[in-house]
Amino acid sequence: MNSATKSHMISPMLSPCMAPFKVTVFEQEHFQGKRQEFTTECSNIHRCGFDNIRSIRVESGAWVGFEHHDFQGQQFILEKGEYPHWDAYSGSLSYHVERLMSLRPITCASHQISRMTIFEKENFMGRSVELSDDYPSLQAMGWSMPEVGSMHVQCGAFVCYEYPGYRGQQYIMECDKHSGDYQHCKIWGSHCQTPKIQSIRRIQH
């Protein structure tokens, strides 16, 4: 095997009936430089001899990348396709970061049906709305507030965005993480006191 191209074997934890996951990451933009294939999670790309990941080719499955090691920091949804540079996978307008230090597959994205409930306040309190489609603007579908206090994902996986039109910081919500319960914003990775969520769409593959 070429020393520049290594492959992590599929984890035995994944069901054989589940869609395969495969992503190739590159150390330089436009798919140049050192590269490596992954079929399961990587908690620290430094351990694989990378300084950073600057371009990505997702060959199968849906993935989530993280700004920091150990699946921490800003999140980036990575669906099938090519991402030749940072701007191709980051929708952030207010928080500029060009690091991707860990990544993992989104196993819930293989569900045929996606359904979640959003709540006005933390701990599943206040007004609630059930979602099962893509919503480029929550305000347009009747959600008058820019914030969401808590969420429960019954099945499937979703990506929530800071702004309408699927722009801004991204937060991945999955039915198999935290039992689908996101009681407050820190659980889904936001460090803002009142994080905005103004558009939501399903993650499917």
N, C-alpha and C positions, 0 to 999 in steps of 0.2 A: 504493500500500500504506500502511495506517495506520502512522504512525511508532511507535506503541506496540506494534505486533505485527509482528515481523520473522520471516523464515523462513530457516533455513540449508538449502541444497540438499543432496540426498542425495549422499554422496561417491561418486566414480566407482570407488573401491576396492571398494565393495559389489557383490556379484554381483546381476544383475537377477532371478535366481530366488530370492534370499533374501527373507524376510519383511521388509516395510518397517518402519522405526523412526520413531516420532514421539512427542515429549513436549512439553508446554507447561508452562513454569515461570512462577511469579508472585512478585513481590517481597513481597507481603503474604499473611497467612494467609487461608484460605477463598476463594482464587482472586480476590483483589482486587489492585488496583494495577497497576503495569507488568507486562507479560507478554511472553513470546517463545517461539516454536516452534523446536525443534531436530529435525533428522533425522540428525544426525551428532554426533560428540563436541564438547564445549566444555571447554577446559583451564583457562579462567579467566573466570568470569561477570562480573568487574569490567570486562573489555574489552567487554562487551555493555551496559555502563551500569547494572549491578545492584550494589547494596550487599550483598545476600544473596538466597537463595531460601527462601521460607517456606511455599509450597504448590506442589503438583505435580499435573499430570494426565497420566498415561501413556496415550496413545491406541493405540499399537501397539508391539510388541517388548518386550524386557526390557532394563532399564538398570541401571547402578550409579552412585550418586552418591558424592562424596567430600567430606570435611570441609574439605580444603585445595585450593589450586590445583594443577594439574598431576597430578591423580589421586593425591593423597597423603592420609594420615590415615585416620580412621575411614570405613568403607564402609557404604553403605546400598543394599539391593536394592530396585529400583523396578520392579514388574511392572504389567501393565495394570490401571488403576483410578485412583481419586482419593485424594490425600493432602492433606487440608485444612490440616494443621499438622504440626509436627515430630514429635510423638508417633506420628503415623500411619505413618511410615516408619522410625523408630528403635526398635530392640528393646533398646537398651542400658539396663541397670539400674545399672551401676556407673560409667559414664562419660558424664556429661551434656554434650552439645554441641548447639548449635542453629545450626550453620553447614553450608551445602552450597555449595561454591565451584567444583566441576567435576563433569562427568558424561559418560558414554559408553555406547553400546549394547553389549549382550552378544551377540555374533554367534553364539557356540557354542550358545546356548540354543535355536536352531532345530533342533538334532539330534533325531531321533525316539528315539534311545537315549542314555541317560546312564550312564556307567560310570567309576568311579574306585577306586583302591586306597589305603587309609590304612595307615601304618606306625607302629610303636611308637616308633622312634627317628629321628633325623635321617639324611639321606642314604640313605633307603629301607632301613634296617636294622631288625632285630628282627621281632617278630610283625607280620603283615599280614592285612588283611581286604578283600575286594572288595565294593564297594557299587554297586547299580544301582536303588535305590528311595529312598523317603523314610524317615528314621529319627529320630523325635521324641526318642528316647533311645538313645544308643550303648550305655550300660550295660545297658539292657533287652535289647539284641540280642547281649550277650556281651562287649562291649568294657569291661573292668573298670577301665581307667585314665581319668582326666579329661583327659589330654593326648593329642595326636597329634603325633608328631615330624616326619613328612613325608608327602607325598601325591603321587600321580600320577593325572592325569585322562586316561583313554584317549579318551573322547568325551563331548560335551555340556558342561554347566556345572552347578555346585553352589554352594549357599551354606551355609557352616558357621557354627554359632552357639556362643557361649560357654557357654550353659546348655541343659538339656533343654527341650523344648517350643518350640524355635525362638525363644529369647529371648537377650538380651545382645548383645555386639558381634558383628558380621557380617564374614565373610571370603568373598569371591567367588573360586571356583576354576574355571578355564576351560581347555579343551583347546588353545586357540590362543594362550595366554599362557605364555611360558617353555617352550614345547613340551609343556605339560601337567605339567611337573616342578616340584614345590615341595619342594626338598631340606630347607628349614628354615623356621621361622616368619617370619623377616624377609622372605622372598620373598612370602609371602601378606599382608604388611602388619601383622603383630603386632610390638609393641615390648616385649612381656612376655618374661621369661626362660623361663617355662614356661606358654604360653598354653593355656587350657582350650578344648576343643572337645567338646561333649557332645550336639549334635544336628546333623544334616545333611539337607538336602533338595535335590531337583533343581530347576533353573530351566528352565522350559519355556514356550514361547509358540507 
